[in-house]
Amino acid sequence: MIELRGVRKAFGRKVVLEDVTLEVRDGETLAVIGYSGVGKSVLLKTIVGLLHPDAGSVRVDGAEVPALRRAELYELRRRIGYVFQFAALFDSMTVFDNVAMGLRRIGTLAPDEIERRVTDALERVEMAGYEARYPAELSGGQRKRVGLARAVATRPKYLLYDEPTTGLDPVTTTVIDRLIQKMAEELKVTSVVITHDMTSAFRIADRIAMLYHGRIRFVGTPEETGATMDPVVRGFIEGRPELAQGAA
């Protein structure tokens, strides 16, 4: 389980997160929605220990993330797969080497085991046969799939997705959404998905949380989200910001 309690994070005078309290239950897919610049990516980075909160508690499987020593933090990150917004592939490396990178860093896997895991990961995201290609030879959707393959190759317990469908056409977005669902079902991972795409959020999520003015404004199932009368949530999912004007 991922647990955040009273998390605060500021950059200079700009407070990004303020008293964020949120639980991500084992086995669920939680979509986190909110306006651009509201702190959704910062939230992910505090979970994985890339950023330390100024106050509050961030716990993964009972461990206080900011208090972990370097070796303990590396061990935690082996259990967390991170899918970057724009895939973050290395242009000078083949698809195979991009996916194998995290496996090689573990340092204890034999080359044949690394090859098996890379092959399995690429098959899961329907990219078998692309091992020798370079990122420049791939479409945007294919690069995102390779990024997902890299994240699942280490067989994580958690998957964190930072805007996985940004810049994709509706058909490719649906493909990525189905892969997110497939990973949850086949690998039994717990997922946190940062997204602006409400169609995607409603499709993939067990629960949806809205981050607003640095706080969690709302958490509910897709059905509860669609039915809420909260003007801030309704304004966001309907693309009508005027609904949120004056809301507390």
Helices and strands as residue ranges (DSSP letters): E 2-11, E 14-24, E 29-33, H 40-47, E 55-60, E 63-64, G 65-67, H 70-78, E 80-83, H 95-106, H 111-124, G 135-137, H 140-153, E 158-162, H 170-187, E 190-194, H 198-204, E 207-212, E 215-220, H 222-227, H 231-237, G 241-244
